[in-house]
């Protein structure tokens, strides 16, 4: 790989000022190409050290921006992996803030909203094309169609580190999970686990034979029981999160039990959630020499990234809800 290879930049973040797209005249094509390069790299390079560092970067950025799509996460990771709070250029300017001299925009895909067919999601103009098979226009009136996402367009964003000093940082909202203690996180996780009808069981460390946790099926209810140790440490709390994810994977299939791929995805999802909370240096990062792969083809990699993105976002939002409800007790 050359020094200009975006994958090299992703796995070696020494140049914090790097911006992949500032000099590109056709951003749409270049952005799509950059995403494809990352996907191909992850599919072809596993399971070596560079792959491991790339996935650490991607999942850490996903944790920092849990509401971004996996494609936008890749774009942020390629351009500004140290970003913590990004906003559109116009939003910063409305706040009276301008970019630092020489700051490079972070280009991501932004949704475009417009009138859309409630059945197929196309705009009225596109809906009328001969090859479009949707016939909703015969019974529905376009002027009554709802507003929805009808496409995406490149948009310039800046991280808070790239703008001049912000007098009022109230727009930078902190998560109720940020730097939360291990005991609090485990209790909040237990509430989410109970929501799904599962049981969190705290056991002595010797009962797990050195493992992080254990998932077993109740002989009475046939529901998963999650065994974890409980010492108030973040890693024990994240164990509960990981085995909750595995319980979800186990009960979603035809047969009870999770696969090796499920465990690989759960590992990266928990690393992502740990990054969101501030514990991304936990032992949940897959170790060098035993790096789990997420796929050996572009399609399987895309599917895995999508799963990591949507599952992490859903789980983080659920944990946030429980944290808000119990903020007085566990979040100060």
N, C-alpha and C positions, 0 to 999 in steps of 0.2 A: 504494500500500500504506500502511496506517495504522501508527502506532508500535507498536500492539499486535499487529500481524500477526506470527505466529511466523516467517515467512520473513524479515521485517525483522530480527528478533532473530538469526536464523541467519547473516545476511550482515553484521550490524553488531553485533559482540560487546562493545560498550562496557559493558553492564550485566551484570557477572559474577554478580550475585546473582539473576538472573532464573530463575524456575521456572514452567514452563508449566502444571503440573497441580495445584499445591498447593491451589487454591481450587475445584477442580472436584469436583462431587458424583458424577458418573458417569465415572470415569476410563477405563473400558474404551472407551466411545464416544468420548471426547475424544482419547484416545491414537490410536485408529484414524483419527479425523478429522484430527489433526495430521499423521500420516504421509501421508494422502491429499493434504493441502494441499501438502506438500513435493513429492510426486510430480507433481502437477498443475503446480506452479510450474516444475519442471525441464522438463516436457514443453512448456509454453507460452512460457517466457521465453528459451529459448536463441536465439542465443548472445550474450547481453549481459553486462555487467560483473557485475551482481548474481548471475547464474547462475554465473559463473566463481568468485566468492567463496563461493557456497553449496557448489559442488563441492569447492573447496579445503578448506572446513571439514569436509564429510562424509568425504572421503578421509583427511584428517589424523586425524579421530576413529577411522575404521576402522583406520588403522595403529596407533593407540594401543591399540585394543581389537580385535585381529585375530580374537579368538574369539567376538565378538558377532555376532549376525545383523544383516543390513543394516537391518532395522526398528528394532532396539534402537540401532544406531548413529545413525539419524536422531533417535531420541528423546533420546539423550545429547547430540547436536549441538545440538538445540533448547533443551535445558535447561541444560547445563553444558559448553560446547564446550572449555573449558580443562581438563577432567577428565583425570587421569592414572592413577588407581588407584581403582576403585570396588568397594565390597563392600556386601552387604545390611546393613540396619540391625541385624539380629540378630547378624550376624557381627562387626560393630564392637563391639557391646555385650558379646559373649562375650570379646573381647579387652580388655575393661575400658575401652573408649573410648566417649565420648558425643559427639553432634553439638554444634557451636558454637551459641550462642544465635542464633536467627533463620535458621539454615541451612535451606535448602529441599531436600527429598528429590528425587532424580532417579528418576523413575518409568519403569521399563522392563518388558517382558514377561518373566516367569519361567516356566520349564516346570513343569507339574504331572505328577507321576509316579503311575502306578497300573497295575493289571492290564489288559493290552491283548491283543486278538486278534492272534496272530502273523501272520495273513493280511491283515487290513484295518486293524488298529491301533485299533479301537474298544473302548471299555470294555464289560464284560458287560451293563450296563443298556442302553446305547445299542444294543448288538449285537442285543438282543431286540426292537427296534422293528420294526413290520411293513414299513417301507419299506427297511430295510437288507437288501441282497440277498446279503450274504456268508453262506455256509452252513457255515463252518468249525465252528460250535458243534455240528453234527450228528456230527462226527468227533472234535472236540477237547473237552477238559473245562476250563472256565474256571478252576478252581482250580489247574490246571497251566500256565496262561498266564503268560508272562514279564511282568516289570515294564517299562514303557516310558513315553514321554511321551504323555499322553492329552489334553493341553490346555495353555493358558497362562493366567496371571493377573497383574495389575499388582502390582509389588512395589517398595518404597521402597529405593533405594540411596543411598549417600553417597560422595563423593569424599574422598580423604585430606586435601584442602585444606579440607574442610567439617567435620572433626572436631577435637576438642581434641588437644593435643600427644600424639603416639604415642611412648611411651618405647622400645618394642621395635618397630622397623620391619622386622623379619625377614620379616613377611608380605608386604612389598612386594618381590616378586621382580623382579630385573632380567633383561632378555633377554640371552642371549649375543651378540646382534647389536647391542646398544645401543652407539652411538658407535664402532663397529668401523671400522677404517681401510679406505681404498679398496683397497689391495693385498690385504688379507685378505678383504674382501668379494668381490673379483673371483676369488680363488682358490677360495673356498667356492662361488661361483656356477659356476665351471668344473666342480667336482665334481658339482653338481646337473645341469648340462648334459650331462656325460658319462653320468650315470645314464640319461638318455633317449636315448642313442646319438647325440648331436649333438657337433659339434666347435667349440670356441672357438678362434678364430684371432686372434692379436694382430698388428696391422698398423700401419704409420706413418700419421699423420694425413692426409697428402696423398693416400693411396690412397682415402680415403672422401669426398673432395671436400667437406669441411666438414660432413658428416652425423654423427650420433651413432654410427651403426653400420650394418651391412649384413647382410642375410640372403640367402644364395644356396644353391643346391642342388648337392650334389656330383655330378658326372657319373658317378662310379664307383659310389657307394653309394646315390645318390638321397636321401641324408639331408641336412638343413640344415647349412650351415656358417655360423657366426656370426662376423663380422669386427668387432672393436672396437679402438680405440686403447688403449694401456695406459701411463698416466703416474702411476699410484698415486692418482689423484683419485677421489672418490666418484662423480662423474658418469660416469666411464669404467666403474666397477664397475656402476653402475645401468644403463648401456647394455647390458651383458651380460645383466642381468636382463630388460630390456625385450625384447631380441631373442630371448631364450629363450622368453618368453611368445609372441612372434609366431611362433616356430618351432612351438610347440605348436598355436597356432591354424592354422598353415599345413598341418600334417599331420593335423589332425582333420577336414578337409573332403574332399570328393570330388576336388577339384583342388588341386594344390600352389599355395600363395600365400595371402597374407592380404589382407583387404579394408580399406577406409578405416575402417570401424567397428571392426574388430579393432585397428587402430592407435590409435584413440581410446580404446578400453577399456584397451589395454596401457599407454597414457600415464597414465591415471588409476590403474591398478593399481600402476604403478611409483612414482607420487607417493605412494600409500598405503604401499608398502613402504619408500620413502625416509623417510616420516614415522615409521614404526616404528623405523627404525635411527637416526634423528636428522638426516637430510639432506632434510627436506621443503622446504627453501628452494632446492633444486637447480633446474637449468634444465628439469627434467622437468615443472614446473608449466606447463600450457598458457598461452600468452601472451595478454594482452589484445588484442583486435582479431582474434584468430584462435582463438576459443574453440571447441573441438570439442563437438558435441552428442552426447548419449548416447541420444537418442530424441525423437520428436515426438508420442508418445502415451503415456498412463499405463502401458500394458502394456509398451511397449518400454523405458521408463525403469525399471520394476520389474525387468525381465529384466536390464538393464544393471547395476543396483545389486546384484542377486543375483550376477551374474558377477564383479563387482569384489570383493564380499565373500568368496565361496567361493574364488576363484582366489588372492586375496591371502593368505587364511588358509592355504591349501595351500602356497603358495610360501614364506611366512614360516616355516611349520613345517619345511619341507624344509631351508631355509637354517639354521635353528636346529639341526637334527640334525647337519649337517655342521660347524657352528661348535662344537658341543659335542665332537665327535670330534677336532677340531683346536684345542681351546681352549688347550692349552699353547703352541702355536706362534703362534696369531693373536689370542688373547683374553687373554693375560697369565696 
